[in-house]
Amino acid sequence: MPDRPTVSRELLATVPIALVGGVLHFAFEWAGGWPPLAVFAAVNESVWEHLKIAFWPAAAWALGEAAVLRCGGAAFWGARGVGLFAIPLLIALVFYAYTAVLGHHVLGIDLALFVAAIAAGQTLSAALIGAARASRAVRVAGCALLVVQLAAFASLTYAPPDLVLFDAPSASAWTLSAK
């Protein structure tokens, strides 16, 4: 029987995923604005771009894990789809909630939130493997979430809708104390 993700392994995976996300924060600028890199790397400081740099490294981790552990069936991808959806959902909800209360954002909180959301999504994925094996609904919903996320993160940087999530802050609103 193939190995399967464990909660402890997924918590450890938070470190490389967050580090790669940190690199992706700057990669587009470092690459001179190379358009194909915009799929994966942040092109501006909008919340959307920060969701993207958390999603892609976690998705790549899942792909590598599926290959190494030979556990890439519907239960695995269903659980991963839910966990990968939890990461940007948590980042967006908590970011907008705390900035509504404070009236601004704080870099340290943003960084902690980024790492905590990745840890939560990874943990949720590992915990849901059993439920996904037992429930067709979890497999289908998780896989559908994964497909929608892949399509959204691959395309909406190039054609962002007119929503606050996609707005880069103005230079006057963005200071050294803010990310």
N, CA, C and O of each residue as an XYZ file, in Angstrom:
716
protein
N       0.849     -1.189      0.000
C       0.000      0.000      0.000
C       0.888      1.244      0.000
O       1.863      1.293      0.749
N       0.579      2.239     -0.811
C       1.413      3.440     -0.839
C       1.339      4.193      0.477
O       0.341      4.145      1.196
N       2.419      4.880      0.763
C       2.451      5.739      1.938
C       1.416      6.839      1.750
O       0.940      7.057      0.636
N       1.069      7.524      2.811
C       0.122      8.630      2.692
C       0.616      9.807      3.512
O       1.401      9.637      4.444
N       0.156     11.001      3.165
C       0.567     12.178      3.925
C       0.137     12.064      5.384
O      -0.938     11.551      5.695
N       0.991     12.548      6.260
C       0.659     12.597      7.680
C       0.626     14.055      8.114
O       1.232     14.917      7.478
N      -0.080     14.316      9.188
C      -0.183     15.689      9.682
C       1.199     16.236     10.012
O       1.506     17.379      9.674
N       2.035     15.441     10.666
C       3.367     15.944     11.031
C       4.206     16.253      9.794
O       4.915     17.259      9.768
N       4.137     15.406      8.776
C       4.886     15.664      7.537
C       4.368     16.922      6.854
O       5.144     17.717      6.325
N       3.059     17.095      6.869
C       2.472     18.271      6.221
C       2.818     19.552      6.969
O       3.016     20.595      6.346
N       2.893     19.488      8.284
C       3.325     20.674      9.037
C       4.763     21.025      8.698
O       5.096     22.203      8.564
N       5.619     20.022      8.560
C       7.007     20.278      8.162
C       7.075     20.857      6.752
O       7.956     21.665      6.456
N       6.161     20.453      5.890
C       6.134     20.963      4.513
C       5.840     22.450      4.465
O       6.124     23.106      3.462
N       5.277     22.989      5.531
C       4.983     24.417      5.584
C       6.239     25.253      5.343
O       6.179     26.296      4.693
N       7.362     24.798      5.862
C       8.609     25.568      5.754
C       9.038     25.733      4.292
O       9.186     26.869      3.840
N       9.246     24.648      3.532
C       9.661     24.876      2.137
C       8.585     25.571      1.298
O       8.909     26.358      0.408
N       7.322     25.288      1.572
C       6.262     25.946      0.807
C       6.295     27.451      1.049
O       6.204     28.232      0.102
N       6.426     27.863      2.305
C       6.474     29.295      2.631
C       7.735     29.945      2.063
O       7.687     31.083      1.595
N       8.848     29.242      2.099
C      10.088     29.801      1.542
C       9.981     29.997      0.028
O      10.397     31.032     -0.494
N       9.434     29.022     -0.667
C       9.252     29.165     -2.119
C       8.266     30.301     -2.395
O       8.464     31.081     -3.326
N       7.209     30.396     -1.592
C       6.271     31.512     -1.734
C       6.973     32.851     -1.556
O       6.675     33.811     -2.266
N       7.904     32.916     -0.610
C       8.677     34.144     -0.407
C       9.512     34.499     -1.624
O       9.611     35.669     -1.994
N      10.108     33.501     -2.241
C      10.882     33.734     -3.465
C       9.951     34.204     -4.590
O      10.287     35.113     -5.349
N       8.785     33.574     -4.683
C       7.835     33.955     -5.735
C       7.311     35.377     -5.556
O       6.842     35.996     -6.511
N       7.392     35.887     -4.337
C       6.961     37.268     -4.101
C       7.799     38.239     -4.926
O       7.301     39.264     -5.390
N       9.074     37.907     -5.102
C      10.011     38.805     -5.783
C      10.429     38.325     -7.177
O      11.043     39.086     -7.924
N      10.113     37.098     -7.534
C      10.636     36.479     -8.752
C      10.266     37.230    -10.024
O      11.094     37.351    -10.927
N       9.043     37.734    -10.112
C       8.622     38.435    -11.324
C       9.477     39.681    -11.544
O       9.910     39.957    -12.662
N       9.709     40.411    -10.490
C      10.556     41.605    -10.587
C      11.990     41.213    -10.931
O      12.615     41.837    -11.789
N      12.512     40.190    -10.270
C      13.873     39.725    -10.536
C      14.041     39.268    -11.982
O      15.120     39.413    -12.558
N      12.977     38.716    -12.570
C      13.034     38.213    -13.944
C      12.737     39.304    -14.969
O      12.554     39.016    -16.151
N      12.690     40.548    -14.519
C      12.455     41.653    -15.439
C      11.044     41.711    -15.994
O      10.817     42.234    -17.085
N      10.090     41.169    -15.232
C       8.697     41.212    -15.668
C       8.366     40.227    -16.780
O       7.488     40.491    -17.601
N       9.056     39.100    -16.813
C       8.844     38.080    -17.847
C       7.415     37.557    -17.761
O       7.074     36.906    -16.774
N       6.560     37.816    -18.761
C       5.126     37.500    -18.684
C       4.757     36.062    -18.311
O       3.830     35.884    -17.521
N       5.425     35.026    -18.829
C       5.019     33.669    -18.430
C       5.171     33.397    -16.928
O       4.436     32.583    -16.368
N       6.107     34.066    -16.287
C       6.318     33.877    -14.850
C       5.161     34.445    -14.027
O       4.988     34.083    -12.863
N       4.379     35.326    -14.626
C       3.249     35.938    -13.925
C       2.210     34.915    -13.483
O       1.437     35.191    -12.566
N       2.171     33.767    -14.097
C       1.245     32.717    -13.661
C       1.547     32.330    -12.219
O       0.623     32.100    -11.439
N       2.815     32.255    -11.855
C       3.237     31.732    -10.557
C       3.696     32.798     -9.574
O       3.520     32.638     -8.366
N       4.269     33.858    -10.059
C       4.895     34.861     -9.200
C       4.000     36.090     -9.047
O       3.155     36.375     -9.896
N       4.204     36.804     -7.953
C       3.436     38.028     -7.703
C       3.866     39.120     -8.672
O       5.057     39.389     -8.826
N       2.894     39.747     -9.324
C       3.192     40.829    -10.251
C       2.921     42.194     -9.632
O       3.332     43.220    -10.175
N       2.233     42.205     -8.504
C       1.985     43.448     -7.769
C       1.691     43.098     -6.316
O       1.832     41.942     -5.917
N       1.294     44.062     -5.539
C       1.070     43.843     -4.106
C      -0.400     43.601     -3.749
O      -0.784     43.757     -2.590
N      -1.218     43.226     -4.721
C      -2.623     42.949     -4.416
C      -2.742     41.694     -3.560
O      -1.840     40.856     -3.533
N      -3.850     41.582     -2.875
C      -4.099     40.393     -2.067
C      -4.119     39.161     -2.968
O      -3.604     38.115     -2.574
N      -4.692     39.252     -4.152
C      -4.747     38.130     -5.082
C      -3.362     37.543     -5.337
O      -3.179     36.326     -5.314
N      -2.404     38.407     -5.578
C      -1.055     37.939     -5.884
C      -0.436     37.215     -4.694
O       0.367     36.299     -4.878
N      -0.796     37.610     -3.489
C      -0.278     36.938     -2.300
C      -0.968     35.592     -2.088
O      -0.371     34.671     -1.531
N      -2.200     35.475     -2.520
C      -2.881     34.178     -2.469
C      -2.203     33.211     -3.439
O      -2.006     32.034     -3.138
N      -1.858     33.733     -4.588
C      -1.236     32.933     -5.650
C       0.118     32.379     -5.212
O       0.430     31.222     -5.493
N       0.918     33.184     -4.534
C       2.251     32.715     -4.143
C       2.198     31.746     -2.966
O       3.205     31.116     -2.641
N       1.058     31.621     -2.336
C       0.869     30.549     -1.355
C       0.350     29.292     -2.044
O       0.754     28.179     -1.707
N      -0.546     29.475     -3.008
C      -1.173     28.333     -3.682
C      -0.180     27.507     -4.490
O      -0.103     26.291     -4.312
N       0.584     28.150     -5.377
C       1.409     27.378     -6.305
C       2.470     26.519     -5.624
O       2.627     25.362     -6.014
N       3.199     27.010     -4.639
C       4.168     26.115     -3.981
C       3.488     24.947     -3.258
O       4.024     23.839     -3.236
N       2.317     25.188     -2.670
C       1.599     24.096     -2.004
C       1.098     23.081     -3.027
O       1.114     21.878     -2.767
N       0.653     23.559     -4.186
C       0.219     22.653     -5.247
C       1.402     21.848     -5.783
O       1.272     20.654     -6.050
N       2.545     22.494     -5.939
C       3.746     21.789     -6.404
C       4.174     20.745     -5.373
O       4.577     19.639     -5.735
N       4.088     21.095     -4.101
C       4.411     20.131     -3.041
C       3.500     18.904     -3.170
O       3.966     17.766     -3.097
N       2.210     19.145     -3.360
C       1.256     18.040     -3.483
C       1.589     17.164     -4.683
O       1.521     15.938     -4.595
N       1.945     17.779     -5.793
C       2.296     17.020     -6.989
C       3.534     16.153     -6.736
O       3.568     14.980     -7.108
N       4.540     16.742     -6.106
C       5.745     15.975     -5.766
C       5.447     14.864     -4.773
O       5.963     13.753     -4.896
N       4.628     15.166     -3.810
C       4.264     14.167     -2.806
C       3.501     13.005     -3.446
O       3.751     11.842     -3.127
N       2.579     13.322     -4.342
C       1.820     12.274     -5.029
C       2.755     11.359     -5.813
O       2.562     10.144     -5.843
N       3.765     11.943     -6.445
C       4.710     11.152     -7.227
C       5.602     10.296     -6.326
O       5.789      9.107     -6.583
N       6.143     10.896     -5.283
C       7.066     10.183     -4.398
C       6.346      9.109     -3.581
O       6.835      7.986     -3.456
N       5.203      9.452     -3.035
C       4.471      8.514     -2.180
C       3.539      7.596     -2.962
O       2.945      6.677     -2.399
N       3.415      7.852     -4.272
C       2.495      7.084     -5.124
C       1.096      7.053     -4.498
O       0.491      5.994     -4.330
N       0.607      8.248     -4.161
C      -0.692      8.334     -3.482
C      -1.597      9.345     -4.165
O      -2.397     10.001     -3.499
N      -1.487      9.483     -5.472
C      -2.202     10.534     -6.186
C      -3.572     10.173     -6.694
O      -3.965     10.661     -7.754
N      -4.322      9.343     -5.996
C      -5.661      8.994     -6.440
C      -6.675     10.078     -6.127
O      -6.331     11.164     -5.660
N      -7.923      9.761     -6.392
C      -9.011     10.726     -6.191
C      -9.125     11.175     -4.737
O      -9.436     12.336     -4.471
N      -8.876     10.269     -3.797
C      -8.960     10.652     -2.383
C      -7.867     11.673     -2.045
O      -8.118     12.659     -1.352
N      -6.669     11.423     -2.537
C      -5.555     12.345     -2.290
C      -5.868     13.718     -2.882
O      -5.757     14.727     -2.186
N      -6.261     13.770     -4.165
C      -6.495     15.051     -4.826
C      -7.751     15.737     -4.305
O      -7.822     16.966     -4.291
N      -8.739     14.962     -3.879
C      -9.913     15.567     -3.255
C      -9.547     16.261     -1.952
O      -9.961     17.393     -1.700
N      -8.764     15.568     -1.126
C      -8.318     16.165      0.138
C      -7.417     17.370     -0.122
O      -7.529     18.394      0.552
N      -6.522     17.243     -1.103
C      -5.631     18.353     -1.445
C      -6.415     19.554     -1.968
O      -6.102     20.696     -1.634
N      -7.415     19.299     -2.776
C      -8.229     20.402     -3.301
C      -8.857     21.221     -2.191
O      -8.887     22.450     -2.259
N      -9.360     20.543     -1.167
C      -9.947     21.254     -0.023
C      -8.861     21.998      0.747
O      -9.042     23.164      1.095
N      -7.740     21.341      1.014
C      -6.650     21.985      1.749
C      -6.071     23.171      0.994
O      -5.776     24.209      1.586
N      -5.911     23.015     -0.309
C      -5.390     24.116     -1.122
C      -6.376     25.275     -1.196
O      -5.962     26.428     -1.314
N      -7.652     24.993     -1.129
C      -8.663     26.054     -1.098
C      -8.650     26.781      0.248
O      -8.886     27.988      0.313
N      -8.376     26.044      1.305
C      -8.354     26.641      2.646
C      -7.253     27.696      2.782
O      -7.430     28.681      3.499
N      -6.134     27.501      2.110
C      -5.005     28.432      2.255
C      -5.383     29.846      1.806
O      -5.305     30.767      2.619
N      -5.787     30.059      0.560
C      -6.140     31.431      0.164
C      -7.392     31.943      0.874
O      -7.508     33.140      1.141
N      -8.323     31.049      1.180
C      -9.524     31.477      1.891
C      -9.164     32.053      3.262
O      -9.646     33.123      3.632
N      -8.329     31.355      4.004
C      -7.902     31.850      5.320
C      -7.123     33.154      5.210
O      -7.345     34.087      5.983
N      -6.216     33.213      4.252
C      -5.428     34.444      4.087
C      -6.355     35.620      3.817
O      -6.243     36.658      4.470
N      -7.257     35.474      2.878
C      -8.149     36.588      2.523
C      -9.066     36.965      3.676
O      -9.194     38.146      3.999
N      -9.700     35.991      4.297
C     -10.640     36.296      5.385
C      -9.958     36.970      6.563
O     -10.437     37.986      7.067
N      -8.847     36.408      6.999
C      -8.161     36.974      8.163
C      -7.531     38.323      7.810
O      -7.578     39.252      8.617
N      -6.944     38.443      6.622
C      -6.350     39.720      6.220
C      -7.394     40.837      6.232
O      -7.182     41.884      6.843
N      -8.521     40.609      5.555
C      -9.535     41.657      5.493
C     -10.170     41.915      6.863
O     -10.559     43.045      7.158
N     -10.278     40.897      7.686
C     -10.848     41.088      9.028
C      -9.910     41.929      9.897
O     -10.342     42.908     10.506
N      -8.636     41.554      9.956
C      -7.756     42.298     10.851
C      -7.472     43.705     10.333
O      -7.320     44.630     11.130
N      -7.397     43.885      9.015
C      -7.171     45.244      8.509
C      -8.412     46.121      8.673
O      -8.299     47.341      8.795
N      -9.578     45.510      8.676
C     -10.799     46.291      8.955
C     -10.786     46.800     10.387
O     -11.228     47.916     10.661
N     -10.282     45.984     11.293
C     -10.223     46.376     12.706
C      -9.118     47.420     12.926
O      -9.346     48.438     13.579
N      -7.928     47.165     12.379
C      -6.792     48.069     12.605
C      -6.803     49.300     11.701
O      -6.252     50.343     12.051
N      -7.430     49.169     10.545
C      -7.422     50.258      9.581
C      -6.215     50.244      8.658
O      -6.107     51.098      7.778
N      -5.317     49.306      8.836
C      -4.131     49.141      7.992
C      -3.598     47.730      8.211
O      -4.075     47.009      9.087
N      -2.624     47.348      7.423
C      -2.041     46.027      7.646
C      -0.645     46.162      8.225
O      -0.017     47.218      8.153
N      -0.181     45.074      8.796
C       1.114     45.038      9.471
C       1.919     43.886      8.865
O       1.440     42.752      8.816
N       3.110     44.167      8.416
C       3.930     43.169      7.741
C       4.092     41.904      8.579
O       3.941     40.802      8.051
N       4.390     42.031      9.850
C       4.578     40.857     10.704
C       3.337     39.983     10.776
O       3.432     38.756     10.763
N       2.178     40.613     10.850
C       0.921     39.851     10.858
C       0.718     39.184      9.506
O       0.305     38.026      9.441
N       1.005     39.902      8.431
C       0.855     39.329      7.091
C       1.730     38.087      6.915
O       1.277     37.072      6.385
N       2.972     38.172      7.357
C       3.884     37.036      7.226
C       3.435     35.854      8.079
O       3.452     34.710      7.625
N       3.037     36.134      9.313
C       2.550     35.064     10.191
C       1.288     34.429      9.621
O       1.119     33.211      9.683
N       0.416     35.241      9.075
C      -0.808     34.739      8.463
C      -0.493     33.849      7.258
O      -1.113     32.800      7.084
N       0.445     34.252      6.448
C       0.860     33.473      5.278
C       1.303     32.072      5.708
O       0.854     31.073      5.146
N       2.173     32.008      6.690
C       2.701     30.724      7.171
C       1.604     29.914      7.865
O       1.485     28.712      7.631
N       0.811     30.553      8.707
C      -0.251     29.846      9.432
C      -1.298     29.277      8.480
O      -1.783     28.164      8.687
N      -1.646     30.023      7.449
C      -2.636     29.529      6.482
C      -2.092     28.329      5.719
O      -2.826     27.375      5.462
N      -0.824     28.366      5.357
C      -0.211     27.218      4.685
C      -0.237     26.007      5.611
O      -0.612     24.911      5.193
N       0.158     26.201      6.862
C       0.144     25.093      7.833
C      -1.269     24.534      8.001
O      -1.453     23.318      8.056
N      -2.251     25.405      8.082
C      -3.638     24.956      8.241
C      -4.110     24.171      7.019
O      -4.744     23.126      7.163
N      -3.812     24.659      5.835
C      -4.220     23.964      4.615
C      -3.543     22.617      4.467
O      -4.176     21.638      4.070
N      -2.258     22.564      4.786
C      -1.531     21.298      4.709
C      -2.094     20.293      5.716
O      -2.290     19.121      5.392
N      -2.346     20.754      6.920
C      -2.885     19.885      7.968
C      -4.276     19.390      7.598
O      -4.590     18.212      7.770
N      -5.100     20.286      7.093
C      -6.450     19.906      6.680
C      -6.405     18.853      5.577
O      -7.182     17.899      5.603
N      -5.514     19.014      4.621
C      -5.378     18.025      3.549
C      -5.064     16.643      4.107
O      -5.709     15.659      3.744
N      -4.074     16.572      4.985
C      -3.680     15.280      5.560
C      -4.821     14.683      6.375
O      -5.059     13.476      6.323
N      -5.520     15.517      7.120
C      -6.620     15.032      7.943
C      -7.797     14.541      7.106
O      -8.524     13.642      7.530
N      -7.992     15.118      5.928
C      -9.138     14.760      5.089
C      -8.926     13.527      4.211
O      -9.872     13.052      3.584
N      -7.727     13.012      4.157
C      -7.468     11.847      3.306
C      -8.440     10.710      3.638
O      -9.031     10.118      2.735
N      -8.605     10.409      4.904
C      -9.526      9.334      5.299
C     -10.958      9.633      4.915
O     -11.670      8.754      4.427
N     -11.391     10.878      5.133
C     -12.764     11.263      4.768
C     -12.958     11.195      3.265
O     -14.024     10.808      2.788
N     -11.923     11.573      2.513
C     -12.034     11.535      1.052
C     -12.099     10.097      0.561
O     -12.777      9.810     -0.426
N     -11.407      9.196      1.236
C     -11.494      7.778      0.857
C     -12.896      7.247      1.120
O     -13.408      6.415      0.370
N     -13.507      7.734      2.187
C     -14.820      7.229      2.588
C     -15.977      7.913      1.864
O     -17.056      7.333      1.747
N     -15.772      9.115      1.384
C     -16.884      9.901      0.845
C     -16.619     10.354     -0.586
O     -15.668     11.086     -0.863
N     -17.469      9.908     -1.467
C     -17.378     10.347     -2.865
C     -17.581     11.862     -2.958
O     -16.941     12.522     -3.776
N     -18.466     12.412     -2.128
C     -18.753     13.846     -2.152
C     -17.494     14.659     -1.847
O     -17.253     15.682     -2.488
N     -16.692     14.218     -0.879
C     -15.454     14.929     -0.544
C     -14.488     14.849     -1.724
O     -13.844     15.840     -2.065
N     -14.386     13.686     -2.343
C     -13.484     13.542     -3.497
C     -13.904     14.454     -4.639
O     -13.075     15.160     -5.213
N     -15.179     14.439     -4.964
C     -15.669     15.237     -6.093
C     -15.544     16.735     -5.795
O     -15.044     17.493     -6.627
N     -15.994     17.160     -4.615
C     -15.926     18.585     -4.258
C     -14.476     19.066     -4.215
O     -14.162     20.143     -4.721
N     -13.596     18.272     -3.613
C     -12.193     18.664     -3.520
C     -11.519     18.749     -4.873
O     -10.761     19.680     -5.143
N     -11.800     17.770     -5.725
C     -11.213     17.798     -7.076
C     -11.767     18.970     -7.884
O     -11.029     19.602     -8.641
N     -13.047     19.264     -7.732
C     -13.642     20.412     -8.430
C     -13.008     21.716     -7.938
O     -12.691     22.591     -8.743
N     -12.824     21.848     -6.624
C     -12.159     23.041     -6.076
C     -10.753     23.183     -6.650
O     -10.316     24.286     -6.975
N     -10.062     22.078     -6.769
C      -8.704     22.111     -7.296
C      -8.690     22.592     -8.744
O      -7.870     23.436     -9.103
N      -9.569     22.077     -9.564
C      -9.631     22.482    -10.976
C      -9.954     23.970    -11.091
O      -9.332     24.680    -11.881
N     -10.920     24.444    -10.311
C     -11.299     25.863    -10.354
C     -10.124     26.740     -9.921
O      -9.861     27.778    -10.529
N      -9.425     26.322     -8.875
C      -8.278     27.111     -8.411
C      -7.165     27.144     -9.441
O      -6.589     28.200     -9.703
N      -6.863     26.006    -10.022
C      -5.819     25.966    -11.052
C      -6.154     26.920    -12.192
O      -5.290     27.666    -12.653
N      -7.397     26.899    -12.645
C      -7.812     27.786    -13.731
C      -7.753     29.252    -13.301
O      -7.279     30.103    -14.054
N      -8.228     29.544    -12.103
C      -8.249     30.934    -11.633
C      -6.835     31.480    -11.446
O      -6.516     32.568    -11.926
N      -5.995     30.727    -10.752
C      -4.649     31.229    -10.494
C      -3.805     31.289    -11.758
O      -2.862     32.076    -11.829
N      -4.123     30.478    -12.751
C      -3.378     30.510    -14.013
C      -3.827     31.640    -14.931
O      -3.074     32.040    -15.819
N      -5.027     32.159    -14.739
C      -5.550     33.119    -15.718
C      -5.866     34.511    -15.183
O      -5.730     35.487    -15.921
N      -6.277     34.634    -13.940
C      -6.798     35.926    -13.487
C      -5.739     37.004    -13.267
O      -6.079     38.181    -13.155
N      -4.489     36.630    -13.204
C      -3.446     37.660    -13.172
C      -3.420     38.400    -14.499
O      -3.193     39.609    -14.535
N      -3.649     37.681    -15.586
C      -3.622     38.273    -16.924
C      -4.896     39.046    -17.240
O      -4.867     39.986    -18.035
N      -6.014     38.660    -16.626
C      -7.299     39.317    -16.876
C      -8.051     39.482    -15.556
O      -9.076     38.838    -15.334
N      -7.532     40.354    -14.678
C      -8.151     40.487    -13.357
C      -9.515     41.176    -13.422
O      -9.682     42.168    -14.131
N     -10.478     40.648    -12.686
C     -11.773     41.327    -12.622
C     -11.659     42.602    -11.791
O     -10.684     42.792    -11.065
N     -12.637     43.451    -11.899
C     -12.640     44.715    -11.166
C     -13.175     44.485     -9.751
O     -14.295     44.873     -9.421
N     -12.344     43.844     -8.926
C     -12.675     43.550     -7.531
C     -11.531     44.002     -6.641
O     -10.378     44.017     -7.072
N     -11.833     44.366     -5.420
C     -10.822     44.862     -4.491
C      -9.704     43.839     -4.272
O      -8.557     44.223     -4.040
N     -10.014     42.574     -4.341
C      -9.026     41.517     -4.167
C      -7.864     41.649     -5.151
O      -6.745     41.233     -4.853
N      -8.128     42.222     -6.312
C      -7.131     42.332     -7.379
C      -6.476     43.710     -7.448
O      -5.595     43.936     -8.277
N      -6.899     44.627     -6.586
C      -6.346     45.979     -6.603
C      -5.011     46.032     -5.874
O      -4.899     45.623     -4.719
N      -4.009     46.540     -6.568
C      -2.738     46.797     -5.904
C      -2.885     48.102     -5.136
O      -3.470     49.057     -5.648
N      -2.362     48.158     -3.916
C      -2.484     49.397     -3.151
C      -1.711     50.530     -3.810
O      -0.711     50.302     -4.489
N      -2.182     51.740     -3.603
C      -1.481     52.891     -4.152
C      -0.184     53.096     -3.384
O      -0.050     52.668     -2.238
N       0.767     53.754     -4.032
C       2.062     53.987     -3.395
C       1.913     54.768     -2.110
O       2.669     54.544     -1.164
N       0.955     55.681     -2.049
C       0.790     56.482     -0.844
C       0.235     55.658      0.318
O       0.473     55.981      1.481
N      -0.513     54.581     -0.004
C      -1.089     53.751      1.049
C      -0.121     52.665      1.510
O      -0.339     52.036      2.545
N       0.928     52.448      0.757
C       1.853     51.365      1.039
C       3.151     51.958      1.596
O       3.854     52.679      0.888
N       3.461     51.670      2.819
C       4.650     52.246      3.446
C       5.620     51.145      3.797
O       5.328     49.966      3.595
N       6.752     51.512      4.311
C       7.747     50.516      4.711
C       7.230     49.627      5.831
O       7.704     48.500      5.976
N       6.285     50.090      6.617
C       5.753     49.248      7.691
C       4.708     48.282      7.164
O       4.238     47.421      7.908
N       4.340     48.403      5.919
C       3.348     47.517      5.320
C       3.994     46.710      4.221
O       4.961     47.148      3.598
N       3.456     45.530      3.986
C       4.008     44.649      2.956
C       3.583     45.130      1.594
O       3.944     44.523      0.585
